[in-house]
Amino acid sequence: MMIGITGTPGTGKTSVAAELDRRGHRVVHLIDTVRPYIIEEDRRRQTLVVDVDRWVDEFERFDGIIEGHLAHHLPCDRVIVLRCRPDVLRARLSPRDYPPEKVRENVEAEALDTILVETLEEHPGEDVFEVDTTALSVGECADRIEQFIRGELPSSYGSIDWTDYLGP
């Protein structure tokens, strides 16, 4: 079974994936798979532009977890969408030396449910599990993900609403 862990940058994907790896799960980091598909580097926004369609077409499925903010585009059996309250996300992203525009874009994307919406466009709802990482430890997040993978927790998404963080 291939599991995707996705979410806006700063929601905890890498930390949670490291914990799942420590627990014995096979984890592949998306950045290690997209390098041949990078078509441009946007230095101003400090981001890489990936040929997602080609990457998805050529991606070789495996049993394990693929972690990264594009993982929901892959043909995963289950997709976990990590979420974080926008004010906390801003605080997590600020020390990363991202340009203010990039921080703002990511916080806005989180408030608008961008990754969740994209995930639901690609995967049936019964295969999607949304986790609010705002107040959970890495271990608690990993516990919930393992429970979902084992079928002990049902699909869950759409209960998080951060539109109040968008302002007037």
N, C-alpha and C positions, 0 to 999 in steps of 0.2 A: 504494500500500500504506500502510495506517495502522498505525503502530507506537505502542504505549503503553509509557511508562517509568513504573513505579510503585515503591512501597516505603514503608516507615515513614519519617516525618519524620526527617531527619538522615542518611539513607543515601547522599545525594549526587545526588539526582535533578536538582536545579536546576543544580548545577555541571557534571554530565555533559551535560545538555541544552544548556547554554551552549557547551560544547566542540563538540558536534555541530552546533549552529547556526553556530559559527565555521568549521566544516568544510564548510558549504554546505547542510546539511539544513534543511528547513523545520520549525521547532519552534513549537508552540503551548503556552502554559502554561495548565494547567487552571484556575487562578484567574481567568484572563481570560474563561473560558467559563461559569463557574458563578454569577456574580453575580446574574443574574435568578432563580436557583433557591435562593438562600439563604432559609431559612424562619425561622432564628433565630440569634442570636449568643450562645453560652454564654461569658459574660465570665469566670466563675470558672475554667473550663478553657481559656480563650483559644482557642476554636475556633468555627468556623462550622458550622451544621447545614444540610446541603444536601438538597433533594428530589432524591435520586439517580435515582429511577425516571423522573421527569419530565425531568430533565436528559438522561438516556440516550435517552429516547424522542425528544427534540427535537434531539439533537446531530446536526450535519451532518458526515458523514464527509469526510475530505480525505486527500490524499497527503502524508504527513509524519509527524512525531512529536508526540504529545501527552504532556506531562509533568505528573505530579501523583499524589498518593497515592490518587486515585480512578480513575485512568486504566484500570485493569483491569476496571472495570465497563462500559467502552465496547466496541463491536464491532470491536476491533482485529484486524488480520491476524496480528500478532505482539505478544507482551508480554514486556518485560524487567522482571524483579523485582530491584531493587537491595537488597542485604542488608548488614548491618554487625554485627560482634560486639557484643553488648549492652554490655559495659563501655566499648568505644570509642564506641558510640552515646551512652551517658550523657555521656561527656566532650564529644561534639560538641553535644549538646542543652543542656547546663548553661549555656553563655554566652548562650543565646538569651533569658534572662529568663523562661522558662516556669515556671509554678508547679511545685513538686516533684511534685505528683500527675500532671501532664501528662507530665513526664519519665518517671516510674515507669510510667505506662500505655503509653507508646511503647516503652520498653525491654522491658516484659513482652510486648507484642504482637510485637516482633521475636523474642524468645526462643521464642514459641509459633508462629512461622511464619504469623501471621494473614494478612498480605497474600498470601503464596504460596498458602495454602489458599483464600482468596477468589478468587484468579486462576484456580486449577485448577477451581473450581466454575463458572467462566464461559467458560473456554477449554480446548481440547484440549491435552494435554501437549506435543504436537509443535510447538506455537506458542509455548511458554514457555521463557524463558532466564533463569536465575538467575545473578546476578553478586555475588560477595562483594567489596565495596568496601573492606573493612577495611584491607588493606595495598596496594591498588592506587592508582596515581595517576589523576587524572581522565582523562588521555590514554590510559592503559592500559584503563580502563573503556570509553571511547569506541571504542577499537580493537576490543575484543571485541564490543561491540554492533554495530558496522559489519560485522564478520565474520559474526555471526549473521544480520543482515539480508540479506547477500549469499548466505547459504547455505553459507558456508565453515566454520561451526561448527554442530554439531547442537544440537538442543534439549537443555537440561540443567536439572534441578531436583531437589530432594529430597536432595541430598548434605550440606546444611548442617544441623547439629544443635546448637542452643544451649540445650537444655533444662537443662543443668548450671547455667546462669545463673539458673534459677528458684529455686534454694535448696531447703531442706528443706520 
